[in-house]
Amino acid sequence: MSLAAEESQSATSEAFLADALFGIQAKSKVSERAARASKARHASKRRQRIDPTTCEREYTAAELEFMQAIQAYKQSSGRMFPTWSEILEVLQGLGYEKLA
C-alpha cells in the first residue's frame, strides 16, 4: 500500500471515529435532557391533578363549595361576571373572614 493510500485510510478512519464519538455525545445530551424533563413532569404535583383530555383537575371540597356558591350567586343575581365586591360577599356568606 502506498503512503498516500495509508494516509487516506487513516484520515477516513479518524473521521469515522470522530463522527461516531460525536453521535454518541449528541445522543447522550438528548437523553439527559429527556430524563430531566421527565423528572420535572413527575415532580410537579399540579400536572398530576389535571386530566389532559379535558383540562379538568380534581377539585378539593372547598374549591367545589366555592364554585357552587359563585354559580348560585350568578343565577340568583342574573350577572354572569360578578365584581370583586360581590365575590367577597359570597366568600363571607360561606363563613370566610379576614383575621387581623
Distance bins in CASP14 RR format, pairs under 12 A and 6 or more apart:
PFRMAT RR
TARGET T0000
AUTHOR 0000-0000-0000
RMODE 2
METHOD distances of the structure
MODEL  1
1 7 0 0 0 0 0 1 0 0 0 0 0
1 8 0 0 0 0 1 0 0 0 0 0 0
1 9 1 0 0 1 0 0 0 0 0 0 0
1 10 0 0 0 0 0 1 0 0 0 0 0
2 8 0 0 0 0 1 0 0 0 0 0 0
2 9 0 0 0 0 0 1 0 0 0 0 0
3 9 0 0 0 0 0 1 0 0 0 0 0
3 10 0 0 0 0 0 1 0 0 0 0 0
4 10 0 0 0 0 0 1 0 0 0 0 0
4 11 0 0 0 0 0 1 0 0 0 0 0
5 11 0 0 0 0 0 1 0 0 0 0 0
5 12 0 0 0 0 0 1 0 0 0 0 0
6 12 0 0 0 0 0 1 0 0 0 0 0
6 13 0 0 0 0 0 1 0 0 0 0 0
7 13 0 0 0 0 0 1 0 0 0 0 0
7 14 0 0 0 0 0 1 0 0 0 0 0
8 14 0 0 0 0 0 1 0 0 0 0 0
8 15 0 0 0 0 0 1 0 0 0 0 0
9 15 0 0 0 0 0 1 0 0 0 0 0
9 16 0 0 0 0 0 1 0 0 0 0 0
10 16 0 0 0 0 0 1 0 0 0 0 0
10 17 0 0 0 0 0 1 0 0 0 0 0
11 17 0 0 0 0 0 1 0 0 0 0 0
11 18 0 0 0 0 0 1 0 0 0 0 0
12 18 0 0 0 0 0 1 0 0 0 0 0
12 19 0 0 0 0 0 1 0 0 0 0 0
13 19 0 0 0 0 0 1 0 0 0 0 0
13 20 0 0 0 0 0 1 0 0 0 0 0
14 20 0 0 0 0 0 1 0 0 0 0 0
14 21 0 0 0 0 0 1 0 0 0 0 0
15 21 0 0 0 0 0 1 0 0 0 0 0
15 22 0 0 0 0 0 1 0 0 0 0 0
16 22 0 0 0 0 0 1 0 0 0 0 0
16 23 0 0 0 0 0 1 0 0 0 0 0
17 23 0 0 0 0 0 1 0 0 0 0 0
17 24 0 0 0 0 0 1 0 0 0 0 0
18 24 0 0 0 0 0 1 0 0 0 0 0
18 25 0 0 0 0 0 1 0 0 0 0 0
19 25 0 0 0 0 0 1 0 0 0 0 0
19 26 0 0 0 0 0 1 0 0 0 0 0
20 26 0 0 0 0 0 1 0 0 0 0 0
20 27 0 0 0 0 0 1 0 0 0 0 0
21 27 0 0 0 0 0 1 0 0 0 0 0
21 28 0 0 0 0 0 1 0 0 0 0 0
22 28 0 0 0 0 0 1 0 0 0 0 0
22 29 0 0 0 0 0 1 0 0 0 0 0
23 29 0 0 0 0 1 0 0 0 0 0 0
23 30 0 0 0 0 1 0 0 0 0 0 0
23 31 0 0 0 0 0 1 0 0 0 0 0
24 30 0 0 0 0 0 1 0 0 0 0 0
24 31 0 0 0 0 0 1 0 0 0 0 0
25 31 0 0 0 0 0 1 0 0 0 0 0
25 32 0 0 0 0 0 1 0 0 0 0 0
26 32 0 0 0 0 0 1 0 0 0 0 0
26 33 0 0 0 0 0 1 0 0 0 0 0
27 33 0 0 0 0 0 1 0 0 0 0 0
27 34 0 0 0 0 0 1 0 0 0 0 0
28 34 0 0 0 0 0 1 0 0 0 0 0
28 35 0 0 0 0 0 1 0 0 0 0 0
29 35 0 0 0 0 0 1 0 0 0 0 0
29 36 0 0 0 0 0 1 0 0 0 0 0
30 36 0 0 0 0 0 1 0 0 0 0 0
30 37 0 0 0 0 0 1 0 0 0 0 0
31 37 0 0 0 0 0 1 0 0 0 0 0
31 38 0 0 0 0 0 1 0 0 0 0 0
32 38 0 0 0 0 0 1 0 0 0 0 0
32 39 0 0 0 0 0 1 0 0 0 0 0
33 39 0 0 0 0 0 1 0 0 0 0 0
33 40 0 0 0 0 0 1 0 0 0 0 0
34 40 0 0 0 0 0 1 0 0 0 0 0
34 41 0 0 0 0 0 1 0 0 0 0 0
35 41 0 0 0 0 0 1 0 0 0 0 0
35 42 0 0 0 0 0 1 0 0 0 0 0
36 42 0 0 0 0 0 1 0 0 0 0 0
36 43 0 0 0 0 0 1 0 0 0 0 0
37 43 0 0 0 0 0 1 0 0 0 0 0
37 44 0 0 0 0 0 1 0 0 0 0 0
37 47 0 0 0 0 0 1 0 0 0 0 0
38 44 0 0 0 0 0 1 0 0 0 0 0
38 47 0 0 0 0 0 1 0 0 0 0 0
40 46 0 0 0 0 0 1 0 0 0 0 0
40 47 0 0 0 0 1 0 0 0 0 0 0
41 47 1 0 0 1 0 0 0 0 0 0 0
41 48 0 0 0 0 1 0 0 0 0 0 0
41 50 0 0 0 0 0 1 0 0 0 0 0
41 52 0 0 0 0 0 1 0 0 0 0 0
42 48 1 0 0 1 0 0 0 0 0 0 0
44 50 0 0 0 0 1 0 0 0 0 0 0
45 57 0 0 0 0 0 1 0 0 0 0 0
45 58 0 0 0 0 0 1 0 0 0 0 0
46 57 0 0 0 0 1 0 0 0 0 0 0
46 58 0 0 0 0 0 1 0 0 0 0 0
47 55 0 0 0 0 0 1 0 0 0 0 0
47 57 0 0 0 0 1 0 0 0 0 0 0
48 57 0 0 0 0 1 0 0 0 0 0 0
48 58 0 0 0 0 1 0 0 0 0 0 0
49 55 0 0 0 0 0 1 0 0 0 0 0
49 56 0 0 0 0 1 0 0 0 0 0 0
49 57 1 0 1 0 0 0 0 0 0 0 0
49 58 1 0 1 0 0 0 0 0 0 0 0
49 59 0 0 0 0 1 0 0 0 0 0 0
49 60 0 0 0 0 1 0 0 0 0 0 0
49 63 0 0 0 0 0 1 0 0 0 0 0
50 56 1 0 0 1 0 0 0 0 0 0 0
50 57 1 0 1 0 0 0 0 0 0 0 0
50 58 0 0 0 0 1 0 0 0 0 0 0
50 59 0 0 0 0 0 1 0 0 0 0 0
51 57 1 0 0 1 0 0 0 0 0 0 0
51 58 0 0 0 0 1 0 0 0 0 0 0
51 59 0 0 0 0 0 1 0 0 0 0 0
56 63 0 0 0 0 0 1 0 0 0 0 0
56 67 0 0 0 0 0 1 0 0 0 0 0
57 63 0 0 0 0 1 0 0 0 0 0 0
57 64 0 0 0 0 0 1 0 0 0 0 0
58 64 0 0 0 0 1 0 0 0 0 0 0
59 65 0 0 0 0 1 0 0 0 0 0 0
59 66 0 0 0 0 1 0 0 0 0 0 0
59 67 1 0 0 1 0 0 0 0 0 0 0
59 68 0 0 0 0 0 1 0 0 0 0 0
60 66 0 0 0 0 1 0 0 0 0 0 0
60 67 0 0 0 0 0 1 0 0 0 0 0
61 67 0 0 0 0 0 1 0 0 0 0 0
61 68 0 0 0 0 0 1 0 0 0 0 0
62 68 0 0 0 0 0 1 0 0 0 0 0
62 69 0 0 0 0 0 1 0 0 0 0 0
62 91 0 0 0 0 0 1 0 0 0 0 0
62 94 0 0 0 0 1 0 0 0 0 0 0
62 95 0 0 0 0 0 1 0 0 0 0 0
62 96 0 0 0 0 1 0 0 0 0 0 0
63 69 0 0 0 0 0 1 0 0 0 0 0
63 70 0 0 0 0 0 1 0 0 0 0 0
63 94 0 0 0 0 0 1 0 0 0 0 0
64 70 0 0 0 0 0 1 0 0 0 0 0
64 71 0 0 0 0 0 1 0 0 0 0 0
64 94 0 0 0 0 0 1 0 0 0 0 0
65 71 0 0 0 0 0 1 0 0 0 0 0
65 72 0 0 0 0 0 1 0 0 0 0 0
65 90 0 0 0 0 0 1 0 0 0 0 0
65 91 0 0 0 0 0 1 0 0 0 0 0
65 93 0 0 0 0 0 1 0 0 0 0 0
65 94 1 0 0 1 0 0 0 0 0 0 0
65 95 0 0 0 0 0 1 0 0 0 0 0
65 96 0 0 0 0 0 1 0 0 0 0 0
66 72 0 0 0 0 0 1 0 0 0 0 0
66 73 0 0 0 0 0 1 0 0 0 0 0
66 87 0 0 0 0 1 0 0 0 0 0 0
66 90 1 0 0 1 0 0 0 0 0 0 0
66 91 1 0 0 1 0 0 0 0 0 0 0
66 93 0 0 0 0 0 1 0 0 0 0 0
66 94 1 0 0 1 0 0 0 0 0 0 0
66 95 0 0 0 0 0 1 0 0 0 0 0
66 96 0 0 0 0 1 0 0 0 0 0 0
67 73 0 0 0 0 0 1 0 0 0 0 0
67 74 0 0 0 0 0 1 0 0 0 0 0
67 87 0 0 0 0 0 1 0 0 0 0 0
67 90 0 0 0 0 0 1 0 0 0 0 0
67 94 0 0 0 0 0 1 0 0 0 0 0
68 74 0 0 0 0 0 1 0 0 0 0 0
68 75 0 0 0 0 0 1 0 0 0 0 0
68 90 0 0 0 0 0 1 0 0 0 0 0
68 94 0 0 0 0 1 0 0 0 0 0 0
69 75 0 0 0 0 0 1 0 0 0 0 0
69 76 0 0 0 0 0 1 0 0 0 0 0
69 82 0 0 0 0 0 1 0 0 0 0 0
69 86 0 0 0 0 0 1 0 0 0 0 0
69 87 0 0 0 0 1 0 0 0 0 0 0
69 88 0 0 0 0 0 1 0 0 0 0 0
69 89 0 0 0 0 0 1 0 0 0 0 0
69 90 1 0 1 0 0 0 0 0 0 0 0
69 91 0 0 0 0 1 0 0 0 0 0 0
69 92 0 0 0 0 0 1 0 0 0 0 0
69 93 1 0 0 1 0 0 0 0 0 0 0
69 94 1 0 1 0 0 0 0 0 0 0 0
69 95 0 0 0 0 0 1 0 0 0 0 0
69 96 0 0 0 0 0 1 0 0 0 0 0
70 76 0 0 0 0 0 1 0 0 0 0 0
70 77 0 0 0 0 0 1 0 0 0 0 0
70 79 0 0 0 0 0 1 0 0 0 0 0
70 80 0 0 0 0 0 1 0 0 0 0 0
70 81 0 0 0 0 0 1 0 0 0 0 0
70 82 1 0 0 1 0 0 0 0 0 0 0
70 86 0 0 0 0 1 0 0 0 0 0 0
70 87 1 0 0 1 0 0 0 0 0 0 0
70 88 0 0 0 0 0 1 0 0 0 0 0
70 89 0 0 0 0 0 1 0 0 0 0 0
70 90 1 0 1 0 0 0 0 0 0 0 0
70 91 0 0 0 0 1 0 0 0 0 0 0
70 93 0 0 0 0 0 1 0 0 0 0 0
70 94 0 0 0 0 1 0 0 0 0 0 0
71 77 0 0 0 0 0 1 0 0 0 0 0
71 78 0 0 0 0 0 1 0 0 0 0 0
71 79 0 0 0 0 0 1 0 0 0 0 0
71 80 0 0 0 0 0 1 0 0 0 0 0
71 82 0 0 0 0 0 1 0 0 0 0 0
71 90 0 0 0 0 1 0 0 0 0 0 0
72 78 0 0 0 0 0 1 0 0 0 0 0
72 82 0 0 0 0 0 1 0 0 0 0 0
72 90 0 0 0 0 1 0 0 0 0 0 0
72 93 0 0 0 0 0 1 0 0 0 0 0
72 94 0 0 0 0 0 1 0 0 0 0 0
73 79 1 0 0 1 0 0 0 0 0 0 0
73 80 0 0 0 0 0 1 0 0 0 0 0
73 81 0 0 0 0 0 1 0 0 0 0 0
73 82 1 0 0 1 0 0 0 0 0 0 0
73 83 0 0 0 0 0 1 0 0 0 0 0
73 85 0 0 0 0 0 1 0 0 0 0 0
73 86 1 0 0 1 0 0 0 0 0 0 0
73 87 0 0 0 0 1 0 0 0 0 0 0
73 88 0 0 0 0 0 1 0 0 0 0 0
73 89 1 0 0 1 0 0 0 0 0 0 0
73 90 1 0 1 0 0 0 0 0 0 0 0
73 91 0 0 0 0 0 1 0 0 0 0 0
73 92 0 0 0 0 0 1 0 0 0 0 0
73 93 0 0 0 0 1 0 0 0 0 0 0
73 94 0 0 0 0 0 1 0 0 0 0 0
74 80 1 0 0 1 0 0 0 0 0 0 0
74 81 0 0 0 0 1 0 0 0 0 0 0
74 82 1 0 0 1 0 0 0 0 0 0 0
74 83 0 0 0 0 0 1 0 0 0 0 0
74 86 0 0 0 0 1 0 0 0 0 0 0
74 87 0 0 0 0 0 1 0 0 0 0 0
74 90 0 0 0 0 1 0 0 0 0 0 0
75 82 0 0 0 0 0 1 0 0 0 0 0
76 82 0 0 0 0 0 1 0 0 0 0 0
76 86 0 0 0 0 0 1 0 0 0 0 0
76 89 0 0 0 0 0 1 0 0 0 0 0
76 90 0 0 0 0 0 1 0 0 0 0 0
77 83 0 0 0 0 0 1 0 0 0 0 0
77 86 1 0 0 1 0 0 0 0 0 0 0
77 87 0 0 0 0 0 1 0 0 0 0 0
77 89 0 0 0 0 0 1 0 0 0 0 0
77 90 0 0 0 0 0 1 0 0 0 0 0
78 86 0 0 0 0 0 1 0 0 0 0 0
79 85 0 0 0 0 0 1 0 0 0 0 0
79 86 1 0 0 1 0 0 0 0 0 0 0
79 87 0 0 0 0 0 1 0 0 0 0 0
79 89 0 0 0 0 0 1 0 0 0 0 0
79 90 0 0 0 0 0 1 0 0 0 0 0
80 86 0 0 0 0 0 1 0 0 0 0 0
81 87 0 0 0 0 0 1 0 0 0 0 0
82 88 0 0 0 0 1 0 0 0 0 0 0
82 89 0 0 0 0 1 0 0 0 0 0 0
82 90 1 0 0 1 0 0 0 0 0 0 0
82 91 0 0 0 0 0 1 0 0 0 0 0
83 89 0 0 0 0 1 0 0 0 0 0 0
83 90 0 0 0 0 0 1 0 0 0 0 0
84 90 0 0 0 0 0 1 0 0 0 0 0
84 91 0 0 0 0 0 1 0 0 0 0 0
85 91 0 0 0 0 0 1 0 0 0 0 0
85 92 0 0 0 0 0 1 0 0 0 0 0
86 92 0 0 0 0 0 1 0 0 0 0 0
86 93 0 0 0 0 0 1 0 0 0 0 0
87 93 0 0 0 0 0 1 0 0 0 0 0
87 94 0 0 0 0 0 1 0 0 0 0 0
87 96 0 0 0 0 0 1 0 0 0 0 0
88 94 0 0 0 0 0 1 0 0 0 0 0
88 95 0 0 0 0 0 1 0 0 0 0 0
88 96 0 0 0 0 1 0 0 0 0 0 0
88 97 0 0 0 0 0 1 0 0 0 0 0
88 98 0 0 0 0 1 0 0 0 0 0 0
89 95 0 0 0 0 0 1 0 0 0 0 0
89 96 0 0 0 0 0 1 0 0 0 0 0
90 96 0 0 0 0 1 0 0 0 0 0 0
91 97 0 0 0 0 1 0 0 0 0 0 0
91 98 0 0 0 0 1 0 0 0 0 0 0
92 98 0 0 0 0 1 0 0 0 0 0 0
END
